[in-house]
Amino acid sequence: MIWGAIEPAESSASRLRLDFGLRPAILRFNEWAVPGLGGAFFVRQLSWACMGLRLAQELEGKSSAARIAEGLEALASWISVRDSKAVRVEDDRVQGKRKFAGVTALSFDAVSRGGAYVTVPFRRAATRALPGLGFCHEEARFNALSLTQHGSELAESALADVDARARLVDWLETDTTRIQRVGTALRKSLLPEFATDAERALVNRQVLAHAGRRTIASLLHQIPVDSLAGEQGRGTFLGGLPDPAMRARLATCFAFEDLRAASLAATQELSDAIRGGPLTAPALAARASVRARFAALEKEASALGARLPQDAPAEATAFCAEQASGGPLVTRILGLCFRVPMIFSVIGERIDQGIGYSDELVADDPYGAAEANKGGQLPIPRPIIRLRRLLEEAGESFADAR
């Protein structure tokens, strides 16, 4: 059995996530939307990563920084699940909920092997954010990162308790030593809700050190994030961006999210249609509901295609050309099905259920979509949602906070 971010016991996580072959474009547009943020959306996500890099130095290469960082977040999740009196932990800063249920002790070795904890750890989503927010010097791989002064400060703020630090080092060094009893100091050094004032202040300062992020944050204080899914809210938001180049890029990011939403809706319509058995593409094209979904998809593909600049991701350009070409609907249906082979099996014009067929589909997020239940299914660039959440946890007060 593989423990991962997709867990059958969780309704939202059991849905198949689709990227339509657009993953490189998604990453590029994410960087356009909020530069340097990566997949960061809570303070301790960054602290765990910096702690991993710091403790890897302390252990002098006994274990990789990535393995240590993932071990720390796994230990924090296990403590959260063990402490919870609820049947299910709802906090999306906690992973491995199903795996850790009923586990009474935990060793570093048990959670630090590939896929043993989750398939998409928070550490992976923080890799781009660490240099982007000034906590590390720029490198492509997590294990090659080195802490800046700010990164060292963040790690040391979380590791301030001497006893908790010593216990973590012992747990990491011996590999098979199992932690069973968890004291207050260790709990406060790891759990997301116990991020210190120093950690929060430092993250807040680093996020707002970038002029573009600062501008977006200022607008989010005035505009409820959910309203960005609508024309009026978007217009107000984009109109508040003083830099024309930044405004054009954000407008493109919103158009890309509209395209992804329309693609998902069209795919869901096809998936629903073949639930009772296979159909041919011409038979699907004859359905009014399918025609309506693909008309909406064509509209969004045309709108995005008209906005794409010369340096736009090639994957987005190709997708727009495929769905906005005005070509035969049968061809466009087959083209979309070929982009999601887990859902559809296509032989000639016959479309059947694929090996990963699912009743309910969601849009993929390259960073694991941990924030999906916080507005991630709205047609809003995910980094804007993440930025709002990170700043709120780091001490910013938003007027529409619930």
C-alpha positions in Angstrom: 0.0 0.0 0.0 1.2 3.5 -0.8 0.4 6.3 1.6 -0.1 9.6 -0.1 -1.9 12.8 -0.6 -4.6 10.9 -2.3 -6.4 8.8 0.4 -9.5 6.8 -0.4 -11.0 7.6 3.0 -11.2 11.3 2.2 -13.9 12.4 -0.2 -12.0 15.4 -1.6 -8.7 13.6 -1.9 -10.2 10.5 -3.6 -11.0 12.5 -6.7 -8.6 12.3 -9.6 -6.7 15.6 -10.1 -6.2 16.7 -13.7 -3.6 19.0 -15.2 -4.5 18.3 -18.9 -0.7 18.2 -19.7 -0.4 21.8 -18.5 1.7 21.3 -15.5 4.7 23.4 -16.8 2.3 26.1 -17.7 0.6 26.0 -14.3 4.0 26.5 -12.6 4.9 29.3 -14.9 1.6 31.2 -14.4 1.8 30.6 -10.6 5.1 32.5 -10.7 3.6 35.2 -12.8 0.7 35.6 -10.3 2.7 35.8 -7.1 6.5 35.8 -7.7 8.6 33.7 -5.4 5.7 32.2 -3.3 5.9 28.7 -4.7 3.6 26.4 -2.8 3.9 28.1 0.6 0.7 28.7 2.5 1.5 28.4 6.2 4.3 29.5 8.5 5.5 26.2 9.8 5.7 24.8 6.3 8.6 27.2 5.8 10.0 26.5 9.3 10.1 22.7 8.9 12.0 23.2 5.7 14.5 25.5 7.2 14.8 23.3 10.3 15.6 20.4 8.0 18.4 22.3 6.3 19.8 23.5 9.7 19.6 20.0 11.4 21.2 18.4 8.3 24.3 20.6 8.9 24.2 19.7 12.6 24.1 16.0 11.8 27.0 16.4 9.3 25.4 14.5 6.4 24.0 11.6 8.3 20.8 12.2 6.5 19.7 14.5 3.7 18.0 17.8 4.4 15.0 16.8 2.4 14.6 13.5 4.4 14.9 15.4 7.7 12.4 18.1 6.7 9.9 15.5 5.7 10.5 13.6 8.9 9.8 16.7 10.9 6.5 17.4 9.2 5.5 13.8 9.5 6.2 13.9 13.2 4.2 17.0 13.5 1.3 15.5 11.6 1.4 12.3 13.8 1.3 14.4 16.9 -1.7 16.4 15.6 -3.6 13.2 14.7 -2.7 11.5 18.0 -3.7 14.6 20.0 -7.0 15.0 18.2 -10.2 13.8 19.9 -12.1 14.2 16.7 -12.7 11.2 14.4 -11.0 13.1 11.6 -8.5 16.0 11.7 -9.7 18.7 9.3 -6.6 20.9 9.4 -5.1 20.9 5.9 -1.7 21.7 7.4 -1.7 18.0 8.6 -1.1 15.1 6.2 -1.1 11.4 6.6 -4.3 11.5 8.6 -5.4 7.9 7.7 -1.9 6.4 8.1 -1.3 7.9 11.5 -4.7 6.9 13.0 -4.0 4.5 15.8 -0.2 4.7 15.6 1.1 4.9 19.1 4.9 5.5 18.4 6.9 6.8 15.5 10.5 6.4 14.3 12.3 8.6 11.8 13.0 5.6 9.6 9.3 4.7 9.4 8.3 8.0 7.8 11.4 9.1 5.9 11.5 6.5 3.1 10.0 7.5 -0.3 6.2 7.4 -0.2 6.1 6.2 3.4 4.4 9.3 4.7 2.8 11.1 1.7 3.5 11.3 -2.0 3.6 15.2 -2.0 5.2 16.4 1.3 4.9 20.1 2.2 8.7 20.3 1.9 8.5 19.8 -1.8 6.0 22.7 -2.1 8.3 24.9 -0.1 11.4 24.3 -2.3 10.7 27.2 -4.6 9.4 29.5 -1.8 12.6 29.3 0.3 14.8 31.2 -2.2 11.8 33.2 -3.5 11.1 34.6 0.0 14.8 35.0 0.9 15.2 32.2 3.3 17.7 30.3 1.1 20.1 31.0 -1.7 18.8 30.1 -5.1 19.2 26.4 -6.2 17.0 24.0 -8.1 17.2 21.1 -5.7 16.1 21.2 -2.0 19.2 19.3 -0.8 21.5 21.9 -2.6 19.8 24.8 -0.8 21.8 26.8 1.9 20.2 29.0 4.4 20.5 32.8 4.4 20.6 34.7 7.6 16.7 34.9 7.5 16.5 31.2 7.0 18.8 30.5 9.9 16.7 32.9 12.1 13.5 31.1 11.1 14.9 27.6 11.9 16.4 28.8 15.2 13.1 30.5 16.2 11.4 27.1 15.9 14.3 25.2 17.6 14.7 27.6 20.5 13.8 25.1 23.2 17.1 23.2 24.0 15.4 20.1 25.3 13.1 19.8 22.3 16.0 20.3 19.9 18.1 17.6 21.6 15.2 15.2 21.4 14.7 15.8 17.7 18.4 15.3 17.1 18.4 12.0 18.9 15.3 10.9 17.0 16.9 11.8 13.7 20.3 10.3 14.6 19.2 6.9 15.7 16.6 6.3 12.9 14.8 3.5 14.6 14.3 5.2 18.0 10.5 5.6 18.4 8.9 8.6 20.0 6.0 7.6 22.1 5.5 10.4 24.7 5.4 13.9 23.5 6.0 16.8 25.9 4.8 20.3 25.6 8.2 21.6 24.4 8.4 19.2 21.4 4.8 19.8 20.5 5.3 23.6 20.5 8.5 23.2 18.4 6.6 21.3 15.6 2.9 21.9 15.4 1.6 24.5 12.9 -0.6 26.3 15.5 2.4 26.9 17.7 4.5 29.0 15.3 6.1 31.6 17.4 5.7 35.3 17.1 9.2 35.6 15.9 8.5 33.0 13.1 5.3 34.8 12.1 6.9 38.2 12.1 9.9 37.0 10.0 7.7 35.3 7.4 5.4 38.4 7.2 8.4 40.6 6.6 9.9 38.4 4.0 6.7 38.0 2.1 6.1 41.7 2.0 9.7 42.5 1.1 8.8 42.0 -2.6 7.0 45.0 -4.2 4.7 42.8 -6.3 3.6 40.7 -3.4 3.2 43.8 -1.3 0.9 45.3 -3.9 -1.3 42.2 -4.1 -1.4 41.9 -0.3 -2.6 45.5 -0.1 -5.4 44.8 -2.5 -6.4 41.7 -0.6 -7.0 43.8 2.4 -9.7 45.7 0.4 -11.1 42.9 -1.8 -12.5 39.6 -0.5 -10.6 36.8 -2.2 -13.8 34.9 -3.1 -15.0 37.9 -5.1 -12.0 37.4 -7.5 -14.0 34.6 -9.1 -16.4 37.2 -10.5 -16.0 39.9 -13.1 -16.6 42.9 -10.8 -14.1 41.7 -8.1 -11.5 40.9 -10.8 -12.0 44.3 -12.4 -11.4 46.1 -9.1 -8.4 43.9 -8.3 -6.7 44.3 -11.7 -7.6 48.0 -11.8 -5.7 48.5 -8.5 -2.4 47.2 -9.9 -0.4 50.3 -10.8 2.2 48.5 -13.1 0.7 47.8 -16.6 3.0 44.8 -17.1 2.0 43.2 -13.8 -1.7 43.9 -14.6 -1.4 42.2 -18.0 0.3 39.1 -16.4 -2.3 38.8 -13.7 -5.1 39.2 -16.2 -3.6 36.3 -18.2 -3.4 34.2 -15.0 -7.1 34.8 -14.4 -7.9 33.8 -18.0 -5.8 30.7 -17.6 -7.8 29.7 -14.5 -11.0 30.3 -16.4 -9.7 27.9 -19.1 -8.8 25.3 -16.5 -12.3 25.5 -15.0 -13.9 25.2 -18.4 -11.7 22.2 -19.3 -12.6 20.5 -16.0 -16.3 21.1 -16.6 -16.1 19.7 -20.1 -14.2 16.6 -18.9 -16.7 16.1 -16.1 -19.6 16.2 -18.6 -17.9 13.6 -20.8 -17.1 11.5 -17.7 -20.8 11.6 -16.6 -22.0 10.7 -20.0 -20.0 7.5 -20.2 -20.8 6.4 -16.7 -23.4 3.9 -18.0 -21.1 2.6 -20.8 -18.9 3.6 -23.7 -20.0 6.1 -26.3 -18.5 7.4 -29.6 -17.3 10.9 -30.0 -20.0 11.7 -32.6 -22.7 10.4 -30.1 -21.2 12.7 -27.4 -21.1 15.6 -29.8 -24.8 15.2 -30.4 -25.6 15.8 -26.8 -26.7 19.4 -26.0 -25.0 19.4 -22.6 -21.7 18.4 -24.2 -22.0 21.0 -26.9 -22.7 23.6 -24.2 -19.6 22.7 -22.2 -17.4 22.7 -25.2 -18.8 26.0 -26.4 -17.8 27.5 -23.0 -14.3 25.9 -23.3 -13.9 27.3 -26.8 -14.8 30.7 -25.5 -12.2 30.6 -22.7 -9.5 29.1 -25.0 -10.1 32.0 -27.4 -10.0 34.6 -24.7 -6.7 33.2 -23.2 -5.2 32.7 -26.7 -5.8 36.4 -27.5 -4.0 37.4 -24.3 -0.9 35.1 -24.4 2.3 37.1 -24.9 5.3 35.8 -26.9 7.0 34.3 -23.8 3.9 32.4 -22.7 4.3 28.7 -21.9 4.2 26.6 -25.1 1.8 24.1 -23.4 -0.8 26.8 -22.9 -0.4 28.1 -26.5 -0.9 24.6 -27.9 -4.0 23.9 -25.7 -5.6 27.1 -26.8 -4.9 26.3 -30.4 -6.5 22.9 -30.0 -9.7 24.1 -28.3 -10.2 27.5 -29.9 -9.5 26.5 -33.5 -13.2 26.3 -34.5 -12.5 22.7 -35.7 -15.0 19.8 -35.6 -16.4 19.2 -32.1 -15.7 15.5 -32.5 -12.0 16.3 -32.9 -12.0 18.6 -29.9 -13.7 16.0 -27.7 -11.1 13.4 -28.7 -8.3 15.9 -28.1 -9.5 16.6 -24.6 -9.9 12.9 -23.9 -6.4 12.2 -25.0 -5.2 14.7 -22.4 -6.6 12.7 -19.5 -5.8 9.1 -20.3 -6.5 8.0 -16.7 -10.1 8.9 -17.1 -10.8 7.9 -20.7 -9.8 4.9 -22.8 -10.0 6.0 -26.5 -10.0 3.5 -29.4 -10.7 5.2 -32.7 -13.8 7.3 -31.9 -15.0 5.0 -29.1 -14.6 6.5 -25.6 -14.8 4.3 -22.5 -13.8 4.5 -18.9 -10.0 4.5 -18.3 -8.2 2.7 -15.4 -8.5 5.8 -13.2 -12.1 6.6 -14.0 -13.6 8.7 -11.2 -17.1 10.1 -10.5 -15.7 13.5 -9.4 -12.8 15.4 -10.8 -10.8 18.3 -9.5 -8.1 20.5 -11.0 -4.5 19.6 -10.2 -2.1 21.8 -8.3 1.6 21.0 -8.8 2.2 21.7 -5.2 -0.3 19.1 -4.0 -3.4 21.4 -3.7 -3.3 21.2 0.1 -5.3 24.4 0.1 -8.0 23.1 -2.2 -10.7 23.1 0.5 -10.0 26.8 1.1 -11.2 28.1 -2.2 -8.9 26.2 -4.5 -11.7 25.1 -6.8 -12.7 28.7 -7.6 -11.2 30.1 -10.9 -8.7 32.2 -9.0 -4.9 31.8 -9.3 -3.9 29.4 -6.5 -0.9 31.6 -5.4 -3.3 34.5 -4.5 -5.2 32.2 -2.2 -2.0 30.9 -0.7 -0.6 34.4 -0.2 -3.7 35.5 1.6 -3.6 32.4 3.9 0.1 32.8 4.6 -0.2 36.4 5.5 -3.2 35.9 7.7 -1.3 33.3 9.7 1.7 35.5 9.8 -0.3 38.2 11.5 -2.1 40.2 8.8 -5.7 41.1 9.6 -8.1 40.9 6.7 -11.5 42.6 6.9 -13.4 39.7 5.5 -11.6 37.0 7.6 -13.9 34.3 8.8 
